[in-house]
Structures are given as C-alpha cells and as structure tokens.
Amino acid sequence: MELVIGRIGKAHGLRGEVTIGIRTDDPDERFAPGAVLRTDPVERGPLTVGSARYIGGNKLVLAFDGYTDRTAAEQLRGIMLVIDSDDLPDLDSDDDFYDHELEGMRVLGEDGDEVGTVEQVIHGAGGDTLAVRRSDSRREVLIPFVRSIVPRIDRAARTMTITPPDGLLEL
C-alpha cells in the first residue's frame, strides 16, 4: 500500500527549492539529503533530495537534484511523495500502530456488536482520537485512543474492541 509522506507545495526562492506539506512522523529521516522518493503520479519521479532545511522553525524546504531554478521547481507543485507501507520499519512495541493499520479497522463493543469503522486517526495535543463512522447511521463519533477505552486490537482480524464510558457513543 502506498502512503503519502508529503505534498510538494509552491516554489521557494530562485534556486529550485520547494515547500513541503509534511505528512509523515519522521520528516528528518524521510526527507534527508540523498533520499530517493517515489511520486504520485509515478511518471514525475523518482526525485532525489539534494538539500533540506527548515524556515520559520517548522516549514520544510527541499531542493531536488536536477531542479535548479524556480521555473523547474514550479513544475513539481502538487506532486505527492509516497512510500510503500512494506518499507516502514517495524514498530518497537505491540502497542504502537501506524495510522494506516487502524484506518478501516472494524470497531466492536464489549458484547461483540459492531459499532463502526475507523475512518481516521486524529493526532492532537491532548492525545490521539479515532474518528469512527457508526454502522447504524451516517454519524461519526470521536473515540479517545486510550487503553481504558480501546483495550484490545487484533491486527490479524482487523478489529478493535472498545469499552466506551456511558454516553460516549450517543454524543
């Protein structure tokens, strides 16, 4: 499965640099100089990172080999940078998950009844939250991704069991 790790934004400066919309947990490793990145659309790549730097503290700017001026860099705008999920490193713990492992997973109640499907993992300052589309309606509920509410995850079966506090699923 291909996972988007970044999106090329607008050209920056005159020397072929572009801004990057980061969509990865480890941009310093994924976008390190010398990294060869696959693209979507595939015919626009692969692209080799020539240099990487941050401006304004958190805005990533890359230069790719072969793109030496602003005009060339402008042609890259909108290209998605992707990796294959099989190329991701193994996680340190069975309690760690990549977002793509959770998205699409069936959510079951303690009684085994289907609650819904995980649509998205939302990362926030207060912790991670699962956006779950309810099976019995078009509603979406937000479930805190904490062990007390999500005690069991079965990767092989692609299911998770939740023990929601009273009222959580009715909000």
PAPA-688078 format. One record per residue: residue number from 0; residue in three letters; x, y, z of N, C-alpha, C in turn. Coordinates in steps of 0.1 Angstrom, whole numbers, plus 2048, in hexadecimal, padded with zeros to 3 digits. Layout:
N
+-----+------+------+------+------+-------+-------+-------+------+------+------+
| pos | code | n.px | n.py | n.pz | ca.px | ca.py | ca.pz | c.px | c.py | c.pz |
+-----+------+------+------+------+-------+-------+-------+------+------+------+
| NUM |  ala |    X |    Y |    Z |     X |     Y |     Z |    X |    Y |    Z |
...
+-----+------+------+------+------+-------+-------+-------+------+------+------+
END
This chain:
171
+-----+------+------+------+------+-------+-------+-------+------+------+------+
| pos | code | n.px | n.py | n.pz | ca.px | ca.py | ca.pz | c.px | c.py | c.pz |
+-----+------+------+------+------+-------+-------+-------+------+------+------+
|   0 |  met |  808 |  7F4 |  800 |   800 |   800 |   800 |  809 |  80C |  800 |
|   1 |  glu |  806 |  816 |  7F7 |   80D |   822 |   7F7 |  808 |  82C |  801 |
|   2 |  leu |  811 |  832 |  809 |   80E |   83C |   813 |  814 |  84A |  80F |
|   3 |  val |  80C |  854 |  810 |   811 |   861 |   80D |  819 |  866 |  818 |
|   4 |  ile |  825 |  86B |  816 |   82D |   870 |   821 |  82F |  87F |  81F |
|   5 |  gly |  82B |  885 |  814 |   82C |   893 |   811 |  826 |  897 |  804 |
|   6 |  arg |  823 |  8A4 |  804 |   81E |   8AA |   7F7 |  827 |  8B6 |  7F4 |
|   7 |  ile |  82B |  8B7 |  7E8 |   833 |   8C2 |   7E3 |  82B |  8CE |  7E2 |
|   8 |  gly |  82F |  8D9 |  7E8 |   828 |   8E6 |   7E8 |  82E |  8EF |  7DE |
|   9 |  lys |  82D |  8FC |  7E0 |   832 |   906 |   7D7 |  841 |  907 |  7D7 |
|  10 |  ala |  846 |  90D |  7CC |   854 |   90F |   7CB |  858 |  919 |  7D6 |
|  11 |  his |  865 |  918 |  7DB |   86A |   921 |   7E5 |  877 |  927 |  7E0 |
|  12 |  gly |  878 |  933 |  7DE |   884 |   939 |   7D9 |  887 |  937 |  7CA |
|  13 |  leu |  894 |  939 |  7C6 |   897 |   939 |   7B8 |  8A0 |  92C |  7B4 |
|  14 |  arg |  8A4 |  924 |  7BE |   8AD |   91A |   7BC |  8A7 |  90C |  7BB |
|  15 |  gly |  89A |  90B |  7B8 |   894 |   8FE |   7B6 |  88E |  8F7 |  7C3 |
|  16 |  glu |  88E |  8FE |  7CE |   888 |   8F8 |   7DA |  879 |  8F9 |  7DA |
|  17 |  val |  873 |  8EF |  7E1 |   864 |   8EF |   7E3 |  861 |  8ED |  7F1 |
|  18 |  thr |  855 |  8F2 |  7F5 |   850 |   8EF |   802 |  849 |  8E1 |  802 |
|  19 |  ile |  849 |  8DB |  80E |   843 |   8CD |   80F |  838 |  8CD |  81A |
|  20 |  gly |  82D |  8C8 |  816 |   822 |   8C5 |   820 |  825 |  8B8 |  826 |
|  21 |  ile |  82A |  8B7 |  832 |   82F |   8AB |   839 |  823 |  8A3 |  83D |
|  22 |  arg |  824 |  896 |  83A |   819 |   88C |   83E |  820 |  87F |  843 |
|  23 |  thr |  82A |  881 |  84A |   832 |   876 |   850 |  836 |  879 |  85E |
|  24 |  asp |  838 |  86E |  866 |   83C |   870 |   874 |  84B |  873 |  875 |
|  25 |  asp |  853 |  870 |  86A |   861 |   872 |   86B |  867 |  879 |  85F |
|  26 |  pro |  864 |  886 |  85E |   868 |   88D |   852 |  877 |  88E |  851 |
|  27 |  asp |  87F |  88F |  85C |   88D |   890 |   85B |  894 |  884 |  854 |
|  28 |  glu |  88E |  878 |  857 |   893 |   86C |   851 |  88E |  86A |  842 |
|  29 |  arg |  881 |  86C |  840 |   87B |   86A |   833 |  880 |  874 |  829 |
|  30 |  phe |  883 |  880 |  82D |   887 |   88A |   823 |  896 |  88E |  824 |
|  31 |  ala |  89E |  885 |  829 |   8AC |   888 |   82B |  8B3 |  889 |  81D |
|  32 |  pro |  8BD |  892 |  81C |   8C4 |   893 |   80F |  8C9 |  885 |  80B |
|  33 |  gly |  8C6 |  882 |  7FE |   8CA |   875 |   7F8 |  8BE |  86B |  7F8 |
|  34 |  ala |  8B4 |  86E |  7FF |   8A8 |   865 |   7FF |  8A2 |  866 |  7F1 |
|  35 |  val |  89E |  85A |  7EC |   897 |   859 |   7DF |  889 |  856 |  7E2 |
|  36 |  leu |  880 |  85F |  7DD |   872 |   85F |   7E0 |  86A |  85B |  7D4 |
|  37 |  arg |  860 |  852 |  7D6 |   857 |   84F |   7CB |  84C |  859 |  7CB |
|  38 |  thr |  845 |  85A |  7C0 |   83B |   865 |   7BE |  82E |  860 |  7B9 |
|  39 |  asp |  824 |  868 |  7BB |   817 |   865 |   7B6 |  813 |  873 |  7B0 |
|  40 |  pro |  812 |  873 |  7A2 |   813 |   869 |   799 |  821 |  863 |  797 |
|  41 |  val |  822 |  856 |  794 |   82E |   84F |   794 |  838 |  854 |  789 |
|  42 |  glu |  832 |  859 |  77E |   83B |   85E |   773 |  842 |  86B |  776 |
|  43 |  arg |  840 |  871 |  781 |   847 |   87D |   785 |  853 |  87A |  78E |
|  44 |  gly |  855 |  86E |  791 |   861 |   86B |   79A |  869 |  85F |  794 |
|  45 |  pro |  871 |  85A |  79C |   874 |   85E |   7AA |  87C |  86B |  7AB |
|  46 |  leu |  87B |  871 |  7B7 |   882 |   87D |   7BA |  88C |  87B |  7C5 |
|  47 |  thr |  898 |  880 |  7C3 |   8A3 |   87F |   7CD |  8A5 |  88C |  7D4 |
|  48 |  val |  8A4 |  88B |  7E1 |   8A6 |   897 |   7E9 |  8B4 |  89C |  7E9 |
|  49 |  gly |  8B6 |  8A8 |  7E4 |   8C3 |   8AE |   7E4 |  8C7 |  8B5 |  7F1 |
|  50 |  ser |  8BD |  8BC |  7F6 |   8BF |   8C3 |   803 |  8B2 |  8C5 |  80A |
|  51 |  ala |  8B2 |  8C7 |  817 |   8A7 |   8C8 |   81F |  8AA |  8D2 |  82A |
|  52 |  arg |  8A0 |  8DB |  82D |   8A2 |   8E5 |   838 |  894 |  8EA |  83C |
|  53 |  tyr |  894 |  8EF |  848 |   888 |   8F4 |   84E |  889 |  903 |  84E |
|  54 |  ile |  87D |  90A |  84B |   87D |   918 |   84C |  871 |  91C |  855 |
|  55 |  gly |  873 |  926 |  85D |   869 |   92A |   866 |  867 |  920 |  871 |
|  56 |  gly |  870 |  917 |  873 |   870 |   90E |   87E |  869 |  900 |  87A |
|  57 |  asn |  85E |  901 |  871 |   857 |   8F4 |   86F |  853 |  8F2 |  860 |
|  58 |  lys |  857 |  8FB |  857 |   853 |   8F9 |   849 |  85F |  8F2 |  842 |
|  59 |  leu |  85D |  8E6 |  83D |   867 |   8DF |   836 |  868 |  8E4 |  827 |
|  60 |  val |  875 |  8E6 |  823 |   878 |   8EA |   816 |  882 |  8E0 |  810 |
|  61 |  leu |  87F |  8DA |  805 |   888 |   8D0 |   7FE |  88D |  8D5 |  7F1 |
|  62 |  ala |  899 |  8D1 |  7ED |   89D |   8D2 |   7DF |  89F |  8C4 |  7DA |
|  63 |  phe |  89B |  8C2 |  7CE |   89D |   8B4 |   7C7 |  8A7 |  8B5 |  7BD |
|  64 |  asp |  8AF |  8AB |  7BC |   8BA |   8AA |   7B1 |  8B3 |  8AC |  7A4 |
|  65 |  gly |  8BA |  8B5 |  79C |   8B5 |   8B7 |   78E |  8AB |  8C2 |  78D |
|  66 |  tyr |  8A7 |  8C8 |  798 |   89D |   8D3 |   798 |  8A5 |  8DF |  79E |
|  67 |  thr |  8AA |  8E7 |  795 |   8B4 |   8F2 |   799 |  8AF |  900 |  799 |
|  68 |  asp |  8A2 |  902 |  794 |   89D |   90F |   794 |  88E |  90F |  797 |
|  69 |  arg |  889 |  91B |  799 |   87B |   91D |   79E |  871 |  917 |  793 |
|  70 |  thr |  874 |  919 |  787 |   86B |   914 |   77C |  86A |  905 |  77D |
|  71 |  ala |  875 |  8FE |  77E |   875 |   8F0 |   77F |  86D |  8EB |  78C |
|  72 |  ala |  870 |  8F2 |  797 |   86A |   8EE |   7A4 |  85B |  8F0 |  7A3 |
|  73 |  glu |  856 |  8FA |  79C |   848 |   8FD |   79B |  840 |  8F1 |  794 |
|  74 |  gln |  847 |  8EA |  78C |   841 |   8DE |   785 |  83E |  8D3 |  78F |
|  75 |  leu |  844 |  8D3 |  79A |   843 |   8C8 |   7A4 |  837 |  8CA |  7AD |
|  76 |  arg |  831 |  8D6 |  7AD |   826 |   8D9 |   7B7 |  81B |  8CF |  7B6 |
|  77 |  gly |  816 |  8CA |  7C1 |   80B |   8C1 |   7C2 |  80E |  8B2 |  7C1 |
|  78 |  ile |  81B |  8AF |  7BE |   81F |   8A1 |   7BE |  81F |  89B |  7CC |
|  79 |  met |  81A |  88F |  7CD |   81A |   888 |   7DA |  827 |  880 |  7DB |
|  80 |  leu |  82D |  880 |  7E6 |   839 |   878 |   7E9 |  834 |  86C |  7F1 |
|  81 |  val |  837 |  860 |  7EC |   832 |   853 |   7F2 |  83C |  849 |  7F6 |
|  82 |  ile |  839 |  840 |  7FF |   841 |   835 |   802 |  838 |  829 |  803 |
|  83 |  asp |  83D |  81D |  802 |   836 |   811 |   803 |  835 |  80D |  812 |
|  84 |  ser |  829 |  809 |  816 |   827 |   806 |   824 |  830 |  7FA |  828 |
|  85 |  asp |  834 |  7F1 |  81F |   83D |   7E6 |   822 |  84B |  7EB |  825 |
|  86 |  asp |  84E |  7F7 |  822 |   85C |   7FD |   824 |  85D |  804 |  832 |
|  87 |  leu |  852 |  804 |  839 |   852 |   80B |   846 |  85A |  802 |  850 |
|  88 |  pro |  861 |  807 |  859 |   868 |   7FF |   863 |  85E |  7F9 |  86D |
|  89 |  asp |  861 |  7ED |  872 |   859 |   7E7 |   87D |  858 |  7F0 |  889 |
|  90 |  leu |  84D |  7F1 |  88F |   84B |   7F9 |   89B |  851 |  7F2 |  8A7 |
|  91 |  asp |  855 |  7FA |  8B1 |   85B |   7F5 |   8BD |  852 |  7EC |  8C6 |
|  92 |  ser |  845 |  7EF |  8C5 |   83C |   7E8 |   8CF |  830 |  7E4 |  8C8 |
|  93 |  asp |  829 |  7D9 |  8CD |   81D |   7D5 |   8C8 |  812 |  7DF |  8CB |
|  94 |  asp |  814 |  7E9 |  8D4 |   80B |   7F3 |   8D7 |  80C |  7FF |  8CE |
|  95 |  asp |  815 |  7FF |  8C4 |   817 |   80A |   8BB |  811 |  806 |  8AE |
|  96 |  phe |  80B |  810 |  8A7 |   804 |   80E |   89A |  807 |  819 |  891 |
|  97 |  tyr |  808 |  815 |  884 |   808 |   820 |   879 |  7F9 |  823 |  877 |
|  98 |  asp |  7F6 |  82F |  873 |   7E9 |   834 |   870 |  7E2 |  82A |  866 |
|  99 |  his |  7E9 |  827 |  85B |   7E3 |   81F |   851 |  7DF |  811 |  856 |
| 100 |  glu |  7E5 |  80C |  861 |   7E1 |   7FF |   866 |  7D3 |  800 |  86D |
| 101 |  leu |  7D0 |  80C |  873 |   7C4 |   80E |   87A |  7B8 |  812 |  871 |
| 102 |  glu |  7BB |  81A |  867 |   7B1 |   81F |   85E |  7AB |  813 |  856 |
| 103 |  gly |  79E |  813 |  857 |   796 |   808 |   850 |  793 |  7FC |  85A |
| 104 |  met |  799 |  7FD |  866 |   797 |   7F2 |   86F |  789 |  7F2 |  875 |
| 105 |  arg |  783 |  7E7 |  876 |   775 |   7E6 |   87C |  776 |  7E8 |  88B |
| 106 |  val |  76D |  7EF |  891 |   76C |   7F2 |   89F |  760 |  7EB |  8A5 |
| 107 |  leu |  763 |  7E3 |  8AF |   759 |   7DA |   8B6 |  757 |  7DF |  8C4 |
| 108 |  gly |  74B |  7DD |  8C9 |   749 |   7DF |   8D7 |  74D |  7D3 |  8DF |
| 109 |  glu |  74C |  7D4 |  8EC |   750 |   7C9 |   8F5 |  748 |  7BD |  8F3 |
| 110 |  asp |  73B |  7BF |  8EE |   732 |   7B4 |   8EC |  734 |  7AE |  8DE |
| 111 |  gly |  73E |  7B3 |  8D6 |   740 |   7AE |   8C9 |  738 |  7B5 |  8BE |
| 112 |  asp |  72F |  7BD |  8C1 |   727 |   7C4 |   8B7 |  72F |  7CE |  8B0 |
| 113 |  glu |  72D |  7D0 |  8A3 |   735 |   7D9 |   89B |  730 |  7E8 |  89F |
| 114 |  val |  73A |  7F0 |  8A2 |   738 |   7FE |   8A4 |  73A |  807 |  898 |
| 115 |  gly |  744 |  803 |  890 |   747 |   80B |   884 |  755 |  808 |  87E |
| 116 |  thr |  75A |  811 |  877 |   767 |   810 |   870 |  770 |  81C |  872 |
| 117 |  val |  77C |  81A |  876 |   786 |   825 |   877 |  788 |  82C |  86A |
| 118 |  glu |  785 |  838 |  869 |   787 |   840 |   85D |  794 |  848 |  85D |
| 119 |  gln |  798 |  84C |  869 |   7A4 |   855 |   869 |  7A9 |  855 |  878 |
| 120 |  val |  7B6 |  856 |  878 |   7BD |   858 |   885 |  7C0 |  867 |  886 |
| 121 |  ile |  7BC |  86E |  890 |   7BE |   87C |   892 |  7C8 |  87E |  89D |
| 122 |  his |  7D3 |  884 |  899 |   7DE |   887 |   8A3 |  7DC |  895 |  8A8 |
| 123 |  gly |  7DC |  896 |  8B5 |   7DA |   8A4 |   8BB |  7E2 |  8A5 |  8C8 |
| 124 |  ala |  7E3 |  8B1 |  8CD |   7EB |   8B4 |   8D9 |  7E6 |  8AC |  8E5 |
| 125 |  gly |  7D9 |  8A9 |  8E5 |   7D3 |   8A2 |   8F1 |  7D4 |  893 |  8EF |
| 126 |  gly |  7DA |  88E |  8E4 |   7DB |   880 |   8E2 |  7D4 |  87C |  8D5 |
| 127 |  asp |  7D5 |  86F |  8D1 |   7CF |   86A |   8C5 |  7C0 |  867 |  8C7 |
| 128 |  thr |  7B9 |  869 |  8BC |   7AA |   866 |   8BC |  7A7 |  85F |  8AF |
| 129 |  leu |  79E |  855 |  8B0 |   799 |   84E |   8A4 |  78C |  854 |  8A0 |
| 130 |  ala |  78B |  857 |  893 |   77F |   85B |   88D |  778 |  84E |  887 |
| 131 |  val |  76D |  84B |  88D |   766 |   83E |   88A |  759 |  841 |  884 |
| 132 |  arg |  757 |  83B |  878 |   74A |   83C |   871 |  741 |  831 |  876 |
| 133 |  arg |  736 |  835 |  87C |   72C |   82B |   882 |  726 |  822 |  878 |
| 134 |  ser |  724 |  815 |  87B |   71E |   80C |   872 |  710 |  80E |  871 |
| 135 |  asp |  709 |  813 |  87C |   6FB |   814 |   87C |  6F5 |  822 |  877 |
| 136 |  ser |  6FE |  82A |  872 |   6FA |   837 |   86D |  705 |  83E |  865 |
| 137 |  arg |  703 |  84A |  861 |   70E |   851 |   85A |  716 |  85A |  863 |
| 138 |  arg |  713 |  858 |  870 |   71A |   860 |   87A |  729 |  85C |  87C |
| 139 |  glu |  731 |  865 |  880 |   73F |   863 |   883 |  740 |  866 |  892 |
| 140 |  val |  747 |  85D |  899 |   74A |   860 |   8A7 |  759 |  860 |  8A9 |
| 141 |  leu |  75E |  868 |  8B3 |   76C |   869 |   8B6 |  76E |  862 |  8C2 |
| 142 |  ile |  778 |  858 |  8C2 |   77B |   850 |   8CD |  78A |  852 |  8D1 |
| 143 |  pro |  78C |  856 |  8DD |   79A |   858 |   8E2 |  7A1 |  84A |  8E0 |
| 144 |  phe |  7AD |  84B |  8DB |   7B5 |   83F |   8D8 |  7BE |  83D |  8E4 |
| 145 |  val |  7B8 |  838 |  8EF |   7BF |   835 |   8FC |  7BB |  826 |  900 |
| 146 |  arg |  7C4 |  820 |  907 |   7C3 |   812 |   90A |  7B6 |  80F |  912 |
| 147 |  ser |  7B2 |  818 |  91B |   7A6 |   816 |   923 |  799 |  815 |  91A |
| 148 |  ile |  799 |  81C |  90E |   78E |   81B |   905 |  790 |  812 |  8FA |
| 149 |  val |  79C |  810 |  8F6 |   79F |   806 |   8EB |  7A9 |  7FC |  8F0 |
| 150 |  pro |  7A4 |  7F2 |  8F8 |   7AD |   7E9 |   8FF |  7B2 |  7DE |  8F5 |
| 151 |  arg |  7AC |  7DB |  8EA |   7B1 |   7D0 |   8E2 |  7B0 |  7D4 |  8D3 |
| 152 |  ile |  7BC |  7D0 |  8CC |   7BD |   7D2 |   8BE |  7C2 |  7C5 |  8B8 |
| 153 |  asp |  7BB |  7C0 |  8AE |   7BF |   7B4 |   8A8 |  7C3 |  7B7 |  899 |
| 154 |  arg |  7D0 |  7B9 |  897 |   7D5 |   7BC |   88A |  7D1 |  7B2 |  87F |
| 155 |  ala |  7D2 |  7A6 |  882 |   7CF |   79B |   879 |  7C0 |  79C |  874 |
| 156 |  ala |  7B7 |  79D |  87E |   7A9 |   79E |   87B |  7A4 |  7AC |  876 |
| 157 |  arg |  7AD |  7B6 |  878 |   7AA |   7C4 |   875 |  79E |  7C9 |  87D |
| 158 |  thr |  79E |  7C6 |  88A |   794 |   7CA |   893 |  79A |  7D0 |  89F |
| 159 |  met |  792 |  7D9 |  8A5 |   796 |   7DE |   8B3 |  789 |  7DD |  8BB |
| 160 |  thr |  78B |  7DB |  8C8 |   780 |   7DA |   8D1 |  781 |  7E6 |  8DA |
| 161 |  ile |  775 |  7ED |  8DC |   775 |   7F9 |   8E4 |  76C |  7F7 |  8F0 |
| 162 |  thr |  76F |  7FE |  8FB |   767 |   7FE |   907 |  764 |  80D |  90A |
| 163 |  pro |  75B |  813 |  903 |   758 |   821 |   904 |  751 |  825 |  911 |
| 164 |  pro |  754 |  830 |  917 |   74D |   834 |   922 |  73E |  838 |  91E |
| 165 |  asp |  736 |  837 |  928 |   727 |   83A |   925 |  726 |  847 |  91E |
| 166 |  gly |  71E |  847 |  913 |   71B |   853 |   90B |  724 |  856 |  900 |
| 167 |  leu |  730 |  850 |  900 |   73A |   854 |   8F5 |  735 |  851 |  8E7 |
| 168 |  leu |  72E |  846 |  8E5 |   729 |   843 |   8D8 |  71C |  84A |  8D4 |
| 169 |  glu |  716 |  850 |  8DE |   70A |   858 |   8DC |  70C |  866 |  8D9 |
| 170 |  leu |  718 |  86B |  8DB |   71B |   87A |   8D9 |  719 |  87E |  8CA |
+-----+------+------+------+------+-------+-------+-------+------+------+------+
END
